């Protein structure tokens, strides 16, 4: 079943891409690796497209977008994620078919998106570890910290979102692109660039987005539910997080926490904490912002970090919190109560920033 040796991975990291050139979108990826990826797809009929745990707009938009694309060439795709989709992504076509298991494991190929380590797929990996170790895997991701978890790994940190990378893949492979696929992929790009506000936005990001608009995607469909509509409980939640914030290093470092008790006070749900670290980072004078949260298990703390140059959030999270991400936005998990985790991370950041 598995014609590739996973101990000898085929990788593209950056894909030989030079975004300072005028190469067309359909000439960005390494042709040899693209052929290997397409060979995996062409030989498969039933494909599981998996998104990482604690999903966001990019991993789910990428998974749904790719499934819509492959469905047009006769492939049967199932989209799976360990956790439910955030409520503000309900507009994406096909989100109602999201599964939380790989059921009978009857798949010829797994396409793992927006993460380069199988552990990032949470309970999907835990429940189906033996299957995932024997099935062919195509891994497509844009995170700088990705090590690659597939037989073929297309990893391009230049892409602002995995969805942008999938547009390059679609264009170069000459795969069909319908309106549903375009809207899902545009969701990934908009959410990972904060509507093109982040420094990860490049000319190529905008060119890829233009392809999606020409295919029928409407930015307002994405922007309205994600950036303009907020439940009252979420606003109360945000106010609690901001009011509980602490600072150090003359205001250049800021952090805050949330627990089940915080949720209860606000009447909020865990999916309402989207981009709280970004909210803290927007405060004047802040260079590094960290949001710590612990829901359900008091001995597990997750953190998200936003940073300005020269501080590398991905390197810091990878080193001290078993995480990763991007230079300006990253996250991780610590198997510690929230106060102990906060002390560990903030002590290290103060060492870096205050001395």
N, C-alpha and C positions, 0 to 999 in steps of 0.2 A: 504493500500500500504506500509506503514511504520511500520514494526513490532518491531522496536526498539524505545525506548524513548531517544531523543537526550539530555535530561537533565540528563540522567544517562549514561555517556559514558563508553565504553569499551576501555581501553587504554593499549598500551605497550610503555613504555618509557625506551629505552635501551634493552627491551625484555629479561631481565635477562641474557643478553649477557656478557660473560667474554672473551674478545679477547686474554687474556693471556693463555687460555686453547687451547687444540687441537681439539675442537669440529668441526665436519665437517660443511660445509656451509649449509647442509640440516638439521641441528639441532640447528640453531641459534635463531629461533623465538619461542615465547611461543605457544605451541601446541593448547591450548584452544582458544586463540585469533585468531590464524591462521584459525581454524575451523569456527569461527564466520565470518571472512572476506570471506572465501570461500563460506559460506552459502549465503552471499549477492550476490556474483558473480554467483553462480550456479542457483539462483532463478531469475536472470535477463537475458533478451535477448538483449535489446537495452541499451547500456551503454555509457554515456558521460564521457570521460576522459578529465579533465580540468587542464590546466597549469596556473600558476599565471601570472599577468600582467607584462609588461616589461620582456618578457621571456629570459631565458638564455639556455645554452646547457643542463643543468641538467633537468630543468622542461620540456622542449620540448623532449629531448632524452628519459626521463622517460615516458612521455605520449605516444609517438610514440612506444617505445619499449614494453610497457604494452599492447597497442592496438594490436600490431603484435602478441604478445603471446596469448591474449584472442581470437583473430580472428582464431587462429589454433584450438580452442576448440568450435568453432561455435558461438561465440558471435559477435554481430554487434556493433562496436565501432565507435564513432565519437570523434575526438580530437578537443578541442576548447580552445581558448586563446583570451583574450580581445585585444591583440596587435599583429601585424605582427611578423613573425619570423625574426631574424637578417639574413642578406644576406649570411653570412659565414656558415650558417647551412643548406643551400639549398641541400647539398649532402645527407641528411638523407632520407631514403625511407619513403614515405608517407607525407612528409612535405607539398606537394602541396595540400593536402586534408584538411589542417588546417582551421577550421571555427572560426569566431569571434562572434558567437551567438549560443544559444541553440535552435534556430528556433522554432519549434512547441512544445518544451518541452516534446516530446514523448519518455521518457527514464524511464527505471525501476530502474536504479542505476546511481549515479554519483560517480566517483572516483576522488578525489581532491588530486593533487600531488604537493609536494615540497613547501607547505605552510600550516600552521595550523590554519589560520583564513580566513573565507570566504571573508572578505573585501580585502584580497590580490589578489583576482581574478578579481578585477577591475570592468569593465562594465558588465562582465558576472554575477557578483553578483548583481550589481545595477539594471540590466534589468530583472533578473530572481529571485529576492529575495524570493518571495512567493513560487515559485517552489522549490528552494533550501532549504527552511525551511520545506518542507513536504516530499521530496524525500529521500530515504535512501542514505546515503553518507558513503563511505569508504575513510578515509584520511590516506595517507602514506607520511611521511615526515621525514627529518633528522635534522631539525633545533632545536637547544637548546631552543630557545624562543617559540617554537610552543605550543599552548594550546590545539590543537585538534579541528576540526570542523565537525567531523563525528559521526555517530552512533558507528562505530568501528574506532579506531585511532591507527595506527602503527607508532610510533614516536621513532626513534633511533638516537640520536645525535652522537653515535659512528661511524655510517656510514659516510664515506667521502662525499657521494652524495646520493640523493634519489635513483639514479640508482643502487648504490651498494645494498641498502636495497631491491630493487626489484629483484636483482639476488638471494638474500637469500630467498625471497618470492617464486620465481620461482623454486628454487632448492628444498625447503622444501615441496611445494605443488605438486611437480612432474609435472609441466606444461611444455609444449613443448617450445623449444627455437630454432628459425631459425636464419639464417644469418642476415636478416633485423632487427629483434628484437635485436640481439647481437650488431650490429653496432650502433643502437640508444642508447642503454644502455651504451656502451663503450664511446660514446660522452659525456654522463652525467658525467661519472667518470673522464674522462680526463679533461673536462672543470672545474669541481669543485676541482680538485687537481692540476691544471695547469701542466698537464702531470706528475703527481706524485711528484711534487716538494714541495707541501705544507705539513705542519706538520699533517694535517688530514689524510694523507696516512698511512694506517696500513698494516700489513701482510695480513689481511683479504681483504683489498681493492685490493691488488695484486692477491690474490687467486680468488676473484670474477671476476677480469679482465681476468684472465687466462681461466675461464669458457667461457667468451665471445669470446676470441680468438679461443678457440677450436671449437666454434660454427660457425666460419668463419669471425668474425670481424677483420679488418686490421687497426691497429693504424694509419698508414700513411694516410688513408682515412680521419681521423679526424684531425690529426695534420697539414696537409698541408694547408687546407683552413682557419684554425683558428689561427695558430701560425706562418706560414711562408709566407702567401700571404696577402699583405696589399695594398689597393688602395692608390694612391698618396695623395688624399684628406684626408685620415685618418692620414697619416704621418704628413701632414701639421697641422691637428687638434691637434695631440699629441704635436707637437713642440710649438704651441700656449699655450696649457695648461701648459707645463713645463716652458715656458718663463714667464708666468704670476704667477707662484707659489710663495707663501710667506712662511716664516718659523718663528718659535718661539721656545722658550725653548732650545736655543743653537743648533738649527737644528734638534732636536728630534721630533718636530711637523712640518708638512708641509701640505699645502692645496692649492687648486686652484679652479677656476670656469670656467664654460662655459655657454653661453646663445645663443639665436638665432643669435645674432651678431657674436659670435665666429664661429658658423657653417657657416654663410654666408662668412666670411673672408676666411675660409679654403675650401669652396666649399664642405662641408661635410654634412652628414645626421646624425640624432640623434643616430641611431644604431651603429655608428662608435666609440662611446665613451666607448666601452667595456674594463673593467679592467684598467681604467685610475688611480684609486686609488692605484691599485697594481703597476702601473708604477711609481707613486710617492713614494710608500713605498720602492721600490728597490734602491732609492737614499741613498748613504752612510750616516750613522748616524741617519737615520729616524726611529722612533719607532711607530709613528702614522701618517697616511696619510689620508686626507679627500678630496674627489672630490665632488664639489657642481655643480649642473646643473639645469637650468630653461629654458625649451623650451615650446613655445606655451602660457601658462598662466603665466604671470610675478609674480603672487602671490602664485605660488606653486614652491617650491624648493625641489629637491631630492638630497640625499647625499649617497655616498658609502664610507666606512671606512675600512682601513686595519691597523692592529696593531700587535705589538710584546708584549710578556709577560713583565710586569704583566697587561697590559691594555686590558680590555675586551670590544671589539668593540660591541658585541651583547648587553651587559648590558647598555653601553652608548647610543647606538641608540634607544634601547627600552625605556629608561628613558627620553630622551630629543627630540626624533624625531619620536615617534610613530612607531618605526621600530623593527628590530631584525636581527637574523642571527646566526653567529658563533662567537666564542671568538676572532678569528683572522680576520674575514671578515663579515661585516654587513652593513645594510643600513636603510634608513628611509625617511620620507616625512614630510616637514614642510609647513604649509600654510602661508608662508611669502615670500616677495621678497628676491631675492638671497643675497643681501648685509645684510639684517636684519637676515636672517637665518645663514649666515656665521658668523656674529658677535656673535649670541647666542651660536652656537656650539663651536666656537674657544675660546670664553671666558670661557666656562665650561671646555674645554680640558686644557687650560692654568692653570685653578685653580687646576686641577688634576695633571698635569705634571710638572708645573713650581714652585710649592710651596713646 
